[in-house]
Amino acid sequence: MRVYYAKSKMPDGTQPTNRDHLQKVSDLAEQFGQSIDMENPAKVAGLFHDFGKYTDYFQDILIRRRQAGDHALGGAIMLYQKAAKNKAYHPIVEAIAGHHNGLKEYSEVEKYVQGWLNSEDTSTPSQKNNTIETKQDFIKARNAFQNDFPTFRFPKMNCPTFKKVEENLEKMLFTRMLFSCLVDADYSISASDEDKSYLDNSENTDFDAKELLKRLYDFKNSIACQSTANSQVNQLREQVFEQCGAAGEQEPGLFTLTAPTGTGKTLALLHFALRHCEKWNKKRIIVVLPFLTLTEQNAAVYRSMIPDLLEDHSQSNLDDTQRIFSERWSTPFIVTTSVRFFETLFAQKPTDCRKLHNITNSVVIFDEAQSLPADLTTATLKAVNELCQRYKTTMVFSTATQPDFASIPEMKGDWCPTEILPENQELYNALRRTKVEWRLDMETPLENIADEMFAQKSVCAIVNLRKHARKLYHLLEERCSQDELFYLTTDLCTAHRRKIVAKINQRLKDGLPCRLVATQCIEAGVDFDFDVLYRALAPLDSIIQAAGRCNRNGRLPNGGQVIVFVPEGNDGDIYPGKQYGNAAKDVKIVASRHEIDIHNPQHIKEYYELLFYDALDKKKLREAIEKGSFEDVDKAYQLIDNHGVQVIVPYGGKLELYHELEQEGKKNGVTPWLLKRAAPIMVNVSFGKLNELDTYAEPLNYPPQRANGYSSKKSNVYVLRPQHSDLYSKEMGLQFPEKVELDVFW
């Protein structure tokens, strides 16, 4: 009896059998698992994942005699007796049972299997009928499997050991890694059945660290010749570059790089990573950045040396080959966002977890490490420790404001990175490019800030709230000419921001008057160099990042001027959220003890000790991990609590694109093609009530589902209605009436 596993035929006209598919998936999953000592669990998972297709029920599905059923639970039933005796099989059962609909914890799968064994009327977790309906079906399936694999014997399986018996986070990451090996093998073999070249085209192993080092050295020398920084700054950048390269020879593990803004960390980190890959045979480099602006900027720098770079984030413009690489992360050099990287470590769905095994045996650079949300930090750091200790990953946490994670109560003794620049205080002393004036004793009206900015020729103000940015911009409109005043927040689409950033840099370069009002979005990834900078009171890391936009290249002999002030607020409404506000208040506490020196790592350490004194991850995440629930962890671990929507706007530079996408969105709905083309002209908006947004922007639906031919489900993508196109201005971007829009700080 030939048992088939899919409806579609292969290019040669044959229909693949279940035996062939299981063998191929098992072999490939075993190959994926070898580098992380998971070859036996991965091999077994691959061999049994489609055991539920050895049934008349599933064969009837293929010829459309019956509706869809859940075949993933068949393998869980088959391995249940093994799992009851040996806990090493628990993650295999979890991976098999979830390989279509998402991971479920072993206890939930066990509950179903026991109900099935007892012939109880138990619904499957996927709410579909189990393709193995009866005991007779199971016996027939087992016999069919044994006929296909008469020589199979279960390999020796040791139960993985973890630091703590109760440490569910480590166990869950182990299951996700195994799950990743299985689903990537399954998806890849299925795709290769339709296209024999898929596996060759979906894996880029062309990684020559020695050649890339040569390109790096050539690139560094070329930009050093063009640098406008003073000789001392260039000398220090050279020192950081060389020390990072030498550190790359050290044994794999967890590292920190603590160095002030403007010391050339982007190239220095690449030097570390390439030297480390060459020395220790690491297979890829992954650069993780917190903001899209940073991702775009750094990717442009790296692409000058690395043509095959994969830029993977929500607005990346990928061709078909790159899209496959982004699904698998199977290319040697990747630049991505912290949302995409860290949420993968806590994901539940097969498509999200698929790339996870390719993080192993890599060098991961997390730039701007201070950006981790406080209420997710402990779980994140424990996962990072596991990547380094169990999964052969080297990770670098880089920032000018290195958080003292060791002071988090739950991390004491567990966070022990190696600092690449242990003598970094000398760098901070040598690069004192700014003087900070702390105005924290009383609130300052924005009118006063506008008066002071008008008196300056090269000045920037960064505030926490968009409503403050708008007010300050309008106050300056009354005082200075339009050509010397600029506004930068995420009210502007990406294409618009890029154009304004270029204009600002040109005016600064030409020595022309330039006044900028902005929010936090320019604190990383935008290399401005103002003489004077105003910063509304914020967390200390934000203040230091903002100071990096002032006298960045050390042009001013007496240093740039940074003024930190408390803006006048309505009933204390000057912060975008509780955590942000609490961190800003910790700055005031440290400042009440002594004047804060932003160039002193000890003062930064003191701030983080206060910030982390009683730090705990959010309650829902802690409870989900304690329960071992993959689904609840996935929901609770969100780096960005994004309640907003994306609005396609009629930006003047791309009006033709806006009109094309408006018609396309109404006709065909939100497709990957539409999102890819719309990325440069989209604005993120937070609304109190979405029905109020409908007045100004038209919601777009997802495309019709194949099963019913229609869809009434809204997406989170809107297009600004043409009759309201005046809401997008060439100076300030998208400006809804304040009463309907929630204020955020981006």
N, C-alpha and C positions, 0 to 999 in steps of 0.2 A: 504494500500500500504506500503510495507516494502522498505525503502530507505537505500541502503548500502553505506558504506563510504570507503571501500577498496576492492582491488581484492583478497587479501590473506585471507585464512580461518584461524580460530582459531584452537588451538591444538585439540579441541573436534570435529572438522569438521564443525562447524557452521560458518556462515559468519556474521561479526559484522554489526549491523545497525547503521545508522547515529545517531539515537536517543540515543542509548546506548553509543556511543562514545562521543557525546556532553555532556551527563549527567556526565560521568566519568571525562572528561576533566574539566568541570565546577566545579565539586566537588573538584578535586585536585588543580586546580588553586586557588579556594577560600581558601583552606587550606594553600597554599603557601603564599597567600596575607594577611592572618590573622595577622602574626607577624609584619607587617609593615602597618597596617590599610588600606589595599587595598582589603579586602575580597569581597566587593560588585563589584568594577570595574573588579576584576579578575574573579568573578563568571559570570558576564555578558559577558566578553570577551570569556571565555571558552564555554559558551552556544551558542554564535553566530559565532564563528570563522569559522565553516564549513557550515554556512547557504547556501553557494553557491553550496553545493552538493545535495540540494533538487531540482534537475533539471534533465530533460531527457538527457540534454547534458552530465552531469557528469556520469550518469548511463550508457550512451553509451560509455564513456571513459573506464569504468570498464570492459566492454565486447569487447573493442577494435574496436568499430564501428567508433569512432571519435578520433582525435588526442588530445593531452593534452590541457587543458584550465586553466584559472585562476579562481579558486573558492574562493580565499581569499577576493575578492572585493564584493562578495555577502553580507557578513555581514556588510561591510561598507555602502552599499546601504540601507540595512535594518535599520541601526541605524542612518542614515543621518538626518532624521527629528528630532530625539532626540538631536543629536549633534548640530543642527541649533538653538535649543532653550536653550540648557544647555551645557556650555563649559566643564563640567565634563566628557562628552562623547568623547571629542576630543582625549585624549590619548587612549581610548578604540578602537575608529575607527582606529587610527594609528597602534595599536598593531595587530588588526585583519587583516587589509589590508596588513601588512608586514610579517605575520607569516610564509610565505614560502620564499619570495624573499628578505626580508630586509625592515627595517623601512623607510617610506616616511612621510614627514611632512604633517600635516592635510590639508594645503592649496592645496597641490598637489593632495591628494585623493579627496578633495572637488571639484577640477576642473574636475576630471574625472567623478565623480558622477553626477555633474550638466550637463556635456555633455551627459551622458547616459540618464538622465531624459529628456533632450531636444531632444533625438534621434539623436544627432550629431554623426558623424563617428569619435569617439575618441579612439585611441589606448590605451590599458591598460598599466600601467607602466612596467609590466613584458613582454610586447610585445606578450602576448598570448590572445586568445579570452576569453572574460568573459563567464563563464558557464551560467550566467543569461543574455541571449541575448535580450529578449524583455520584455515589461511590463507584457505580459501574463505569461512569465516564472516566473517573480517576484511574481505575484499573486498566481500561483500554489505552488511556494516554500514557501510563507508565510502561505498558507493554510496547507501545509504538516507539517510545523514547529508547527503550532497551534494545529494540530491533535496530534502531538507527545508530546506537552507540554501545555495541555489545561488550567492548573492552574497557568501558569507562569505569574508573575507580576513584572514589573521593580522595583528593590529596590530603596530606597532613595539614591540619589547620590549627594554629595556635591563637589563643585569645589575646588581642592586643592589650598591653598594659598601659595604664595612665597614671599620672602623678597622684591622683586622688580617686578613690573608688567612686565617690559621689560626683566627680567632675564631669557632668553631662556635656559641657561645652566641647571638651576634647573628644568624647565619644561621638558626638554629633558631627564634628568636623571629619572624623575618620570615616563615618558613613557617607558623608557628602563626597569625599575623595573617591571612595569606591563607586558610588553612584555616578560620579563624573566619568570614570573609566568605562562604566557600562553604557551610559547613554551616548557618550561620544562614539564608542565603537558601534553601537546599534544604528545611530543616525548615519554614520559614515558608511557602513556596509550597505544600508538601504539605499543611500545616494549612489554608491558605486555600482549597484545593480542596474541603475538606470543610465549611469555614465561611468564607464570603466576607468576613465581618467580622473575621477573625483578625488581619490585618495592621493594621487600624485600632485594634483593641483591645489589640494587643501592643506598641504604641509610644506612650509618653506623652511628648509634646514640650512640655507646658504648663509652661514654665520662665521665670518673669518675675523676674529677679534684683532689679530695682528694687523690686518689690512685696515680695519676701522680705526685702530690707534694711529696709524700713519695719517689717515685723513683728518683725524682729530688734531694732531700736531700741526698739520698744514693750515687747517682752519684757524686754530688759535693764533698762530703766527701772523696770519693775514689780518685778523681783527685787531691784534696788538698794534700793528702799524697804523691803524686808522683811529685808535683810541684818543678821545679828548680828555681823558682823566689825567691827573697829575702823576708825576713819576713815582711818588710814594705809593699811590693807590695801585698802579700797575705792578709795582714790585710785590706788594702784598698779595695781589691776585695770582701772581706767578708762584708765590710761596704756597698758597692754598692749593693750587693746581698740582704742584709737585707732591705735597704731603698726602693729598687724596690718592694720587696714583700709587705712592709707596704703600699706603694702607690697604690698597687692593690686593697686595700679596699676602695679607694676613688670612688666617683660617676662616672659613665661612661661619656666619652667625649673625648676631644682631649688632648694629652700629648706630651711632648718632654722629651727625655733623653739625656743630654749633659754630656759626660764623656770622658776623654782621652783614647787613644788606650791602650789596655792591661789591662783594669780594669774588664774584665770578663763580658762584656755586654751581650754576647750570653746567658749565664745561668741566668743572672739577669733579662733580658727581659722575659724569660720563667717563672721566679718566679712571676713577675708582672702579666703576662697573666693568669697563673693558679689560683693565688689568686683572680684575678678579675672575672674569670669565676665562681669560687666557690661562691663568694660573690653575684654576680649579675646574675647568671644563664645564662651566655653566652653560645652559642651552639657550637662554634668552635674557633680555633686559626689559623690565616693565617700569615705566616712569608713571607715578601716580600723583596727580595734582588736584587741588581742591576746587579750582574754578575754571570755567571754560575759557576765560580770557588768558589764564596762565597756560592752559593746554594748547591753545592756538599759538601763543607766542613761542613756547618752548619747542613745540613740534616743528615750527618753522626753522628754528636754530638747528635742531637735530637733523632735519631733512637735508640741510646743506651738506651733511657728511654721510647720511644713511638714507639712500634713495628708497629702500624697501620698508621704510617705517610705516607702521599701522597706527593711525590716529582713531581711537575708538571711544566715542562719547555720544551724547544724545543728538548733537548737531553735526556729526562727522559726515562728510560727503563721500560715500564708499561706492566703488564699482563692484561688479558681481564677485570678482576674485577676493577683493578686500572684505566683502561682506561675509564670505565663508571663513576667512581668517578671523574676523571679529567674533563669529559664533564659537570658534574653537581656540582662539589665541594661540595659533600654531605657526606664528611667524617670529623671527628672532628679536624684533624691537617693537615695543608697543608703548604708546603714550595714551593714558586713559585718565578718568576722573576718580576721585576717592569714592564717589557714590557707586560707580560701576565696579570698582575693585573690592571694596570692603563689604558691600551688600552681597556680593557673590559668595563670600565666606559664610554667610548666614542664610543663604537662599534655600528654597524648597523645590522649585520647579525644575524639571529636567533641562529646559532651554537655558535657564540661568546658571545651573551647576555644570553644564557641559564643559566649559572651559577650565574648570577648577584644577584638574590634574595637571594642566599645562603651566600652572603657576609654580609648581614644584621644580626644584633644581634650577631656579632662576635667581637673578639679582633684581630685587624690587627696591626702587628709590621712591620714598614718600617725601615729596618736597612740601614745605609749609606744614610741618607736622603739628603745629599748634592749632590747626583748624579742626581737630577732632572734637565733636560735641561731648561735653562733660558727662552727659547721661548715657553715653554709649562707650566710654573710654575703657572701662575695665574689661568688658567682654572683647573689645577690639584688641587690646594689648595681649590678652591671654591667647587669642587666636593667632596673633603675630608670633608669640613665643612658640606656639605649636608648629607654625610654618617653618621656623628656623630650626627647631630641635628635632622634629620628626620627619619633616618633608623637604629637607636639604635646601631650604631657601635662605638666601642672604638678604637681609633687609636693612635699609638705611633710613633713619628718621632725620631729615635735614630741615633746619630753620635758623633764623636769627634769634628766635625767642624759644629756646628748647624747654618744653614743659618738664617739670620735675615729677615724672610719672611714678617714680619710686616712693613719693610721699602719699600716693593714694593708699588708703588703709588696706584694701584688698590686694595691692600689688607689692607690699613691703617684702623684700627678699626675692621677689619674682621678676623684677625688672632690672636687668644688669647688662646694659649695652656697653660696647667699647666706643669711647669717644675718639673720632678720627683726629681732631685737633685739640688735644688736652690742654695746650697752652693758649687757648683762644682769648684769654683776657688781654694778651698783648695786641691782638688784632683789634679788639674793641677800643683799647686805648689809642692805638694809632689811627683809627678811623672815626675819631670824634668830629664828625662833619656838621653837627647841629648843636645848638643850645636850646634847652627846653624851658619855657616859662609856664609854670603851673598856676592857673587861675581857678582854684577849686573852692575858695571860701564863699563865693556867692555866684548866683546865676548872672549870665551876661546876655542882654537882649541882642537879637540878631541884627537889629539896626546898628548897634555899636560895631559889630563885626563887619558889616557892610561899609561903614565909614572908614574903618581901618584898612580894609582891603582896597578901597578906592585910592587910598594914599600910597599904595604899593604898586610897583610896576610888574613884578613877577610873583604871583601869589595864588595859593590854592586853599580852599576850605573843604574839609571832609566832615560831613554830619551823619548822624545815625539814621535819620528818618527822611523819607522822600518829601514829606510835607515841609520839613525844615529846609531841604534843598530848594524846593520851589519858592518858598518865601524869601530866602536869601538871594536867589537869582533875580527875583522881581525887584528886590530892594536895590540891587546893583544895576539893574536895567535903568533905574531912575538916575543913576549917578555917572555911568560911563557909556561909551559908544559900543554898539553891537558887535563890531568886528574884533574887539579885544575881550569879550565876555563869552564864556563857554559853560556848558552844563553837561554832566556825565552821570547818568544813573541807568538802571535797567529799564527806565521808561523808553529808552532808545533801543532799537533793534541792533543786532550785531553789526550789520553793514554800516549803519549810521554811526555807531560808536567808533568803528575803525577809522572812518573818514574824519571825525572830530579829533581823535587822538593824533592823527597825522598832521592836522592843522595846528594843534597846540604845540607839538614838537617842533614844527617849522618856525612858529613865532618865537619859541624859546631859543631856538638856534640862532635866529636872526636878531635877537635882543629887542624884540618888539613888545609893547605892553600886552600882558596876558593874565587874565583873572579867571579862575576855574572854580565852579561849585560842583561838588560831587558827593556821592555816597561811598560806602565801603568797597564798591566794585572796582575801584582803581588801586586798592592797596597792595595788590599782588598782580604781577604780570604786565604792568604798565610803567615803563621806565621814564617817568617825568623827572625833571630837575628844576624845581622852583627855588626862589630865594627865600620865600617865607611861606609857612604852612600853618593853617589853623586846623585843630582837630577837636571836635566835640568829645567830651569825656566818654571813654570806651574801655573795654578790656585792654590790659597793658600790651598784649601782643598786637592788637590793632593799632594802638598809638605808635608802637615802634615800627610797624610796617608802614604806617603813614609817614613817619619821619624819614623813611627811605626814599620818599619822593621829593625831599628837600636837600639841596646841595649834594646831590647823589654822586657827582663826579669830583667833589672836593674843589670846586672852582673858587669859592669864596674864602679868602685868607682868614677871616674872622668867624667862619662857620655860618651855616644857615640858621634861621630862627623858626622854632616850632612853638606855637602857643596852644596849650590844652585848656579848654574852657568848658564850663557847664552851661549849656544853652537854656534860655528861659523857656520853661514848659508850662503846660496847662495841667495843674494838679500832679506834677511830677511825671507827666507823660513825655519822657525824653529818650526812652529806650525801646527797641523793637520787640523785646521779649524779656521774660523773667530771668533766665540764665544770663543773658547779655547784661541786664541791669545789675544783677548780683556781682558779676565779674568787674563791672565798672566801679561798683561800691567798694570792692576789695582794693582797687587802686587808691581810692581815697583813704582807706585805712592805712595802707603802707605809707602813703604820703603824709599822714598825720604823725607817723613815727620819725620820718626823716625825709629830706628831699630825694625824690627818686632819680637815680642816674640810669637812663635807658641804655647806657653803654657798659653797665656793670652786671655781669651774669649773676652775681650774688643777689642783687636787688630783684632780678627776674626770678631767681629761685625762691626768694622770700615771698613774692607775689603768688607763685604757683603752690607753695606750701599752704598758704592761706586759702587759695581757691579750692584745693583738693582736700582740705582738712577733714571734711565729713562727706566726701564725694561718693555717690552711689549711682549705679546704672538705673535707668528708669524701671519702675516697679514691674510693668508688664513684661519687660525683657527678662528681668531676673526670675519672675514666676514661670515664664515660658521655658527658660533654660532648665530650671529646677524640675519642671514637669517632663522635660525632654521632648517637647512638642515642636516638630520642624515647622509646621504651619504657623503656629503662634510666634515663634522666633522670627520667622520671615516677616510677619506683619509688624512686629515690635521694633525690629532693627531697621530704622529708616534714618539715614544721615540727614535728609532734608524733609521736614514736615511740610510737604508741598501741597497746599490746598488750592493752589492757583491753577490757571489755565493758560494756554498759549493762544495769542491773538496774532493773526497774520495782518500786517499793517501796510498802508500805501506809502512806503518810504519813497521820497522823491527820486532817489537814484535808481530805483528799480520798480517804477510804476507799471511797466509792461508785465513784469513777473507777477506783481500783485493781481492784476486783472486776469491773467491766465490761471492763477491758482484759485481765485474766487470762483471762476466758472468750473474748473476741474473739481474743486471740493464739493460743490453743489451736485455735480453730475455723478462722480464716482466715489465720493466719500474720502475718508482719511486713509491713504495708502502709504507704504514706505516711500514710494516715488514722490508723493506730494510732500511728505515731511522732509525729505532730503533737499528738495528744491526750495522749500519755504524757510529752512533754517536761518538764512541771513536776514529775513524780514519778519521774524517772530518776536513778540514781547511777552514776557511772563507777567500775568496780572492776578492779583488776589482780590476776590470780591466777597462781600458779606453775604449777598444773595445773588445766585447765578441768574435768577429770572430778571434782575435789574440789568445785568450785563447783556441779556438778550435784546434789550432796547437798542443798544449801540452796535452789537456784533452778532453775526449769525452763527449759531452752533453747527458744526459739521458732524455727520454721523459716520460710524464705521461702515465699510462696504457691506452689501447684502451677504448674508450667510448662505452657503451652498445648499444647506438642508431646506430652508424655507423660502429662499429667493428674495427676502427683504430683511431690513434691519431698522429698528426704531431706536437703537441704542446710541446715545450721544457719546462722542469722544470728548477729550479735554482740549480740543482744538476749535478755535473760532476764527472767523474772518471779519474784520471791521466792515460794517455796512458802508457802501459807497456814499450814501447820503450823510454819513457821519465822518467822512474822510478828513474833515477839518480838525478832528480831535487829535490828529497826528501832525505835530508842528515840526518845522525844520530846525528849530532851536532846542526844543525840550521833549520831543518825541510824543508818546501817547499820554494825553492828559484828559482823563475822565473827570467828571464832577466829583469832588472829594467826598461827598456824602455817600457815594455808592461804592467807593473803593477802599479796601483795607490797606493801611500803610504798612509797608515792610521796608527793611533797610538796604536791600541789595542795590 
